[in-house]
Amino acid sequence: MAERKLPDDVDPQSGFRLPLPDRDGLDEEARAVYDRFNDPNSDTYVGLRGPGGIRLHSPENSKTIQAVNRYIRYGAGIDPRDRELSILVVARELDSQFEWTAHESEALKRGVSQETVDVIKYRKATDGVPEADALIIHLGRQIFGDHRLTSETYALALERFGAAGLVDFVSLMGNYAQTAALLAAFDMQIHPDWEPLLPLPDEG
């Protein structure tokens, strides 16, 4: 794999526009978050060289987001397969290379088919995609691409998830949109041992 040249304003250790956070400057609760991201055996996908490392520059932000993430991942009753599928939809709509490359393999592990992944990746029509998957794809495409959810898609999503479930599911998607914004602002680079998996306009 050819070595990638980093932009001039990206820190080579952190992979983004800030240095890695200083653990000694954090309070006890934030240090626990730091240690979790720094633990290779934790359930984080990317460690400190990712959105977690960026957020720790604002410890209160980081601690608050961790609480939200715990609820969305484990407390809201969202199927992990649907979660990963929705992350891919958000990553595609916002052209987030880091987010997509971090989650494509996890989506496949959770049972999202390669065919469905490719429909999202290459912005194809949802013909032939399972109805439940197509609903999530349309939900994300309309919210983040069209900036408007049609009455038809809303009714189908409400029927599937219920009111509370739909609030949580849209909040999940919004949470990963917020992450994509953070990654874009701080120009988060994909890990050196990753191959970029998302075709982007400026990459031909």
Secondary structure, DSSP 8 states (H G I E B T S, - for coil): -------TTS-TTTSSSS----GGGS-HHHHHHHHHHH-TTSS-SSTTSSHHHHHTTSHHHHHHHHHHHHIIIIIS---HHHHHHHHHHHHHHTT-HHHHHHHHHHHHHTT--HHHHHHHHTT---TTS-HHHHHHHHHHIIIIIIS---HHHHHHHHHHHHHHHHHHHHHHHHHHHHHHHHHHHTT----TT----S--GGG-
